[in-house]
Amino acid sequence: RDSSTSRGLGDVYKRQVYNRGAKVKSGIFRSDLMSLCKFAIDFDNSPAQFKKPDVYGIKTNPIREIAFEVPKNAGQRWLTEDEIYTLWHSKDLPKMTSLYYRLAIALAGQRVCELYHAKLDEFNLEENIFTIPVERIKIKKRGEHLVPISPLAIPLLKELAITRNKAGHLWPHRDKPLECAHVSTIRMSLQRWCTKNKMDKFAPRDMRRTCKTLMGKAGISKERRDLLQQHSKSDVSSIHYDRYDYMKEKKQAMDEWTAYLKTILNLEPIIK
């Protein structure tokens, strides 16, 4: 409720989180603390509080002054073709974890929350379109995101359909029939698998970078890679006026990506 409290929060951040070596977690904690302090400052200085006593009494944001060291490997990990082959064909990765990573690869690296929280009815297997609703999209200005479904994804979706919950989640919560499982489930099982197979560790979000990188190697243009992964277009006309869904261009890119994957995964004899 006051500046001494905010300084105390800074001490908690430095001593109890950062110094124990949890640097990624400390970065998230730091961001949350900064937001809390900013809210308090903005509230007390808002027009609605004019001539009223301060509620929080925080005059400066002490968390902002705490330097944050970005982990050296943050945002750098991506899988090689050989690593993709090993992951895809692994026999010792838990089934639901394996299905997630293979589907993430087959669908060209959609954002983790967009895929992991997906429901079966978002996949139209007659038209081969995965519709990601706007409420689960990071960049909401262009509306829902339409993703062509690769032939490699179809058998994976059929397996996931069997284990979906009552709400239709493909990765259902074990104890809550209407909720999705926490993403830490597949993250932790993957970490154990990486250790067992002596592979450099990676996280679910690294699949997006992997697909982006390998799509470039496959000869898919940056523009079409961006369309598939719904990376933002910054020009005014794209943001406010262009409502074309670019499905033709996305399907061409997905076809090229699928052909590339079938080659590096040696799947040509299996999938016709």
Disulfide bonds with the S-S distance in Angstrom:
none
